[in-house]
């Protein structure tokens, strides 16, 4: 199997320089398609959920594969990688929360962190806002940065597009509510499978770029306690790497959800958000450097 080690560095560079396209981002259009399909096919049935997933993901993934095969070269994979990666966007949103907290503007911080998380943020104090933001940086670092890079390396444009569309459907349909419990189950399970290896590579990345011993300890002892098989290992390792306390109860749709504690050490604040972003950045630079070295090595070995 040929691996595309040359692709991550230029895709990351484009994302760092330009961020997400300000207009006409393909995922926005895909989200509208997903809403349209869900409004017509959501009959509280897993079979209709599978059908909706196939109609949303497979035609677009096949079209990208066909174009990539027809046009050749690496440019389309780099373009799709850039559009799939959310590194700069994640950093920007976290910085908005950090800046609001440093300015003692708690209402603004609550609003900004509400753009990152699905929980109710209207009553959060400074510590809870910081905790929610850090958890989002760590988890979305896996979902929107390292997992797209992994699939970009594995299969170029078609693989990264299939992953990103699947992940988007999980974010839209993968809820354990009456509306989505059965319809969204397939989308959630596919996302779990596609993220299984990337999540553990992300956890290892956080360990290598932070406090290694604390990260590995938290991963081993706390990761499996989380309700998500992938988010648990990512956030536990990230909390350990930062030596900070995360997790705990949170309010979703008016209901308090009991969540285990992750990590150990300091209580999070605005400065911890800065440290979380630096951890993410170091991980990105590690992946970029490693893949470039592997790309150069593959040239000499062929």
C-alpha positions as CSV (number, residue, x, y, z in Angstrom):
1,X,0.0,0.0,0.0
2,X,1.3,3.4,-1.0
3,X,1.2,6.0,1.8
4,X,0.9,9.7,1.0
5,X,3.5,11.1,3.4
6,X,4.0,14.3,1.3
7,X,0.5,15.5,1.8
8,X,0.1,16.7,5.4
9,X,2.8,19.4,5.4
10,X,1.4,21.5,2.5
11,X,-2.2,20.9,3.6
12,X,-1.3,22.1,7.1
13,X,0.5,25.1,5.7
14,X,-2.5,26.2,3.7
15,X,-4.8,25.8,6.8
16,X,-2.4,27.8,9.0
17,X,-2.0,30.6,6.4
18,X,-5.6,30.9,5.2
19,X,-7.8,29.0,7.7
20,X,-11.2,27.9,6.5
21,X,-12.6,29.5,3.3
22,X,-14.7,32.4,4.5
23,X,-17.4,31.7,2.0
24,X,-18.8,28.6,0.3
25,X,-17.0,26.0,2.5
26,X,-18.0,22.6,1.1
27,X,-18.9,21.3,4.6
28,X,-21.5,24.1,4.9
29,X,-23.2,22.8,1.8
30,X,-22.8,19.2,3.0
31,X,-24.5,20.2,6.2
32,X,-27.5,21.5,4.3
33,X,-27.7,18.3,2.4
34,X,-27.5,16.3,5.6
35,X,-30.4,18.3,7.1
36,X,-32.5,17.8,4.0
37,X,-31.9,14.0,4.0
38,X,-32.6,13.8,7.8
39,X,-35.9,15.8,7.4
40,X,-37.1,13.3,4.8
41,X,-35.7,10.0,6.0
42,X,-35.6,10.1,9.8
43,X,-38.3,7.6,10.6
44,X,-36.6,6.6,13.9
45,X,-35.1,3.6,12.1
46,X,-31.5,2.5,11.8
47,X,-32.2,1.2,8.3
48,X,-33.2,4.7,7.2
49,X,-30.1,6.0,9.0
50,X,-27.9,3.7,7.0
51,X,-29.6,4.8,3.7
52,X,-29.2,8.5,4.6
53,X,-25.6,8.0,5.4
54,X,-24.9,6.2,2.1
55,X,-26.8,8.9,0.1
56,X,-24.8,11.7,1.9
57,X,-21.3,10.2,1.9
58,X,-20.8,7.7,-0.9
59,X,-21.7,9.7,-4.0
60,X,-19.4,12.6,-2.9
61,X,-16.6,10.3,-1.9
62,X,-16.8,8.4,-5.2
63,X,-16.9,11.6,-7.2
64,X,-13.7,12.8,-5.4
65,X,-12.0,9.5,-6.1
66,X,-13.0,9.7,-9.8
67,X,-11.7,13.3,-10.1
68,X,-8.5,12.4,-8.3
69,X,-7.9,9.5,-10.6
70,X,-8.8,11.4,-13.7
71,X,-6.7,14.5,-12.9
72,X,-3.7,12.8,-11.2
73,X,-1.1,14.6,-9.2
74,X,-1.2,15.6,-5.6
75,X,-2.9,18.9,-5.8
76,X,-6.4,17.7,-5.3
77,X,-5.4,15.7,-2.2
78,X,-3.7,18.7,-0.8
79,X,-6.8,20.8,-1.5
80,X,-9.1,18.3,0.1
81,X,-6.7,17.9,3.1
82,X,-6.8,21.7,3.6
83,X,-10.6,21.8,3.5
84,X,-10.8,18.8,5.9
85,X,-8.4,20.2,8.5
86,X,-9.7,22.5,11.2
87,X,-6.4,23.5,13.0
88,X,-6.5,27.2,12.4
89,X,-10.3,27.5,13.0
90,X,-9.9,25.6,16.3
91,X,-7.1,27.8,17.4
92,X,-9.0,30.9,16.6
93,X,-12.1,29.9,18.5
94,X,-10.1,28.9,21.5
95,X,-8.3,32.2,21.4
96,X,-11.6,34.1,21.5
97,X,-12.5,32.3,24.7
98,X,-9.1,32.9,26.2
99,X,-9.2,36.6,25.3
100,X,-12.7,37.1,26.8
101,X,-11.6,35.4,30.1
102,X,-8.4,37.5,30.3
103,X,-10.6,40.6,29.8
104,X,-12.9,39.4,32.7
105,X,-15.8,39.3,30.2
106,X,-17.5,36.1,31.4
107,X,-20.7,36.6,29.3
108,X,-18.6,36.9,26.2
109,X,-16.5,33.9,27.2
110,X,-19.7,31.8,27.7
111,X,-20.9,32.8,24.2
112,X,-17.6,32.0,22.5
113,X,-17.2,28.6,24.2
114,X,-20.8,27.9,23.2
115,X,-19.6,27.8,19.6
116,X,-17.2,25.0,20.5
117,X,-19.3,22.7,22.7
118,X,-22.8,21.3,22.7
119,X,-23.4,21.7,26.4
120,X,-25.3,24.6,28.0
121,X,-22.8,27.3,28.7
122,X,-25.2,30.1,30.0
123,X,-24.4,29.4,33.7
124,X,-20.7,28.4,33.5
125,X,-18.2,30.1,35.8
126,X,-14.6,30.9,34.7
127,X,-13.3,27.5,35.6
128,X,-16.1,25.6,33.8
129,X,-15.6,27.8,30.7
130,X,-11.9,27.1,30.7
131,X,-12.5,23.4,31.2
132,X,-15.0,23.2,28.3
133,X,-12.7,25.1,26.0
134,X,-9.7,22.8,26.8
135,X,-11.8,19.7,26.4
136,X,-12.9,20.9,23.0
137,X,-9.3,21.8,21.9
138,X,-8.2,18.3,22.9
139,X,-11.1,16.3,21.4
140,X,-11.4,18.4,18.2
141,X,-7.6,18.2,17.9
142,X,-8.2,14.5,17.2
143,X,-11.4,14.8,15.1
144,X,-10.5,17.9,13.0
145,X,-6.7,17.8,12.8
146,X,-5.0,14.5,13.5
147,X,-7.7,12.1,12.1
148,X,-7.9,14.0,8.8
149,X,-4.1,13.9,8.6
150,X,-4.1,10.2,9.2
151,X,-6.7,9.5,6.5
152,X,-5.0,11.9,4.1
153,X,-1.8,9.8,4.5
154,X,-3.6,6.5,4.2
155,X,-5.7,7.3,1.1
156,X,-5.3,10.8,-0.2
157,X,-8.3,12.9,-1.3
158,X,-11.0,10.1,-1.3
159,X,-10.1,8.8,2.2
160,X,-9.9,12.2,3.9
161,X,-13.2,13.3,2.3
162,X,-15.0,10.1,3.3
163,X,-13.7,10.5,6.9
164,X,-14.6,14.2,7.1
165,X,-18.1,13.7,5.8
166,X,-18.6,10.7,8.2
167,X,-17.4,12.8,11.1
168,X,-19.7,15.6,10.2
169,X,-22.7,13.3,10.1
170,X,-21.8,12.0,13.5
171,X,-21.7,15.5,14.9
172,X,-25.1,16.2,13.4
173,X,-26.9,12.8,13.9
174,X,-24.9,10.9,16.5
175,X,-26.9,11.9,19.6
176,X,-28.6,9.6,22.0
177,X,-31.9,11.4,21.9
178,X,-35.4,10.2,20.9
179,X,-34.9,11.8,17.5
180,X,-31.5,10.4,16.7
181,X,-31.0,7.3,18.9
182,X,-31.8,4.9,16.1
183,X,-31.5,7.1,13.0
184,X,-28.0,8.3,13.9
185,X,-26.6,5.0,15.3
186,X,-24.9,4.0,12.0
187,X,-23.3,7.4,11.6
188,X,-22.0,7.3,15.2
189,X,-20.6,3.7,14.8
190,X,-18.9,4.5,11.5
191,X,-17.2,7.5,13.1
192,X,-16.1,5.4,16.0
193,X,-14.5,2.9,13.7
194,X,-12.8,5.6,11.5
195,X,-11.5,7.4,14.6
196,X,-10.3,4.4,16.5
197,X,-6.6,4.4,15.3
198,X,-6.4,8.2,14.9
199,X,-7.7,8.8,18.5
200,X,-4.9,6.6,19.9
201,X,-2.3,8.2,17.8
202,X,-3.6,11.6,19.0
203,X,-3.4,10.4,22.6
204,X,0.2,9.3,22.0
205,X,1.0,12.6,20.4
206,X,-0.3,14.6,23.4
207,X,1.8,12.3,25.7
208,X,5.0,12.9,23.6
209,X,4.4,16.7,23.5
210,X,3.5,17.1,27.2
211,X,4.0,15.3,30.5
212,X,4.5,11.8,29.1
213,X,4.2,9.8,32.3
214,X,1.1,11.7,33.5
215,X,-0.5,11.4,30.1
216,X,0.1,7.6,29.9
217,X,-1.1,7.1,33.4
218,X,-4.4,9.0,32.7
219,X,-4.8,7.2,29.4
220,X,-4.5,3.8,31.1
221,X,-6.6,4.5,34.2
222,X,-9.2,7.0,33.0
223,X,-9.7,6.7,29.2
224,X,-12.0,3.7,29.3
225,X,-14.3,5.4,31.9
226,X,-15.6,8.0,29.3
227,X,-18.8,7.4,27.5
228,X,-17.0,7.7,24.1
229,X,-14.4,5.0,23.3
230,X,-12.3,7.5,21.4
231,X,-12.8,10.8,23.1
232,X,-12.0,9.2,26.4
233,X,-8.5,8.2,25.6
234,X,-7.8,11.5,23.8
235,X,-9.0,13.8,26.6
236,X,-7.6,11.6,29.4
237,X,-4.1,11.7,27.7
238,X,-4.4,15.4,27.0
239,X,-5.4,16.2,30.5
240,X,-2.5,14.2,31.8
241,X,-0.1,15.8,29.4
242,X,-1.3,19.2,30.6
243,X,-1.4,18.0,34.2
244,X,-4.9,19.6,34.7
245,X,-8.3,18.4,35.9
246,X,-10.9,18.0,33.3
247,X,-14.3,16.2,33.0
248,X,-16.9,16.4,35.7
249,X,-20.7,17.0,35.4
250,X,-22.1,19.1,32.5
251,X,-25.5,20.2,31.4
252,X,-26.8,19.1,28.0
253,X,-30.3,20.1,26.7
254,X,-31.4,20.9,30.3
255,X,-30.2,17.6,31.7
256,X,-27.1,17.2,33.9
257,X,-24.8,14.5,32.6
258,X,-22.5,12.8,35.0
259,X,-19.0,12.6,33.6
260,X,-15.9,11.1,35.2
261,X,-12.9,13.2,36.1
262,X,-9.9,13.2,33.8
263,X,-6.3,14.1,34.5
264,X,-5.1,15.5,37.8
265,X,-3.3,18.6,39.0
266,X,-4.2,22.2,38.5
267,X,-7.7,23.7,38.1
268,X,-8.0,25.0,34.5
269,X,-8.1,28.7,33.8
270,X,-7.5,31.0,30.8
271,X,-3.7,30.4,30.9
272,X,-4.4,26.6,30.6
273,X,-6.2,27.3,27.4
274,X,-3.0,28.8,26.1
275,X,-1.1,25.7,27.2
276,X,-3.7,23.4,25.5
277,X,-3.3,25.3,22.2
278,X,0.5,25.0,22.5
279,X,0.2,21.2,23.1
280,X,-1.9,21.0,19.9
281,X,0.6,23.1,17.9
282,X,3.5,20.9,19.1
283,X,1.6,17.8,18.0
284,X,0.9,19.3,14.6
285,X,4.6,20.2,14.1
286,X,5.5,16.7,15.2
287,X,3.3,15.1,12.6
288,X,4.4,17.5,9.9
289,X,8.1,16.8,10.6
290,X,7.6,13.1,10.9
291,X,5.7,12.8,7.6
292,X,8.2,14.9,5.8
293,X,11.0,12.7,7.0
294,X,9.1,9.6,6.0
295,X,8.4,11.2,2.6
296,X,12.1,11.9,2.0
297,X,12.9,8.4,3.2
298,X,10.5,6.8,0.8
299,X,12.2,8.5,-2.1
300,X,15.5,7.0,-1.2
301,X,14.0,3.6,-0.7
302,X,12.3,3.4,-4.1
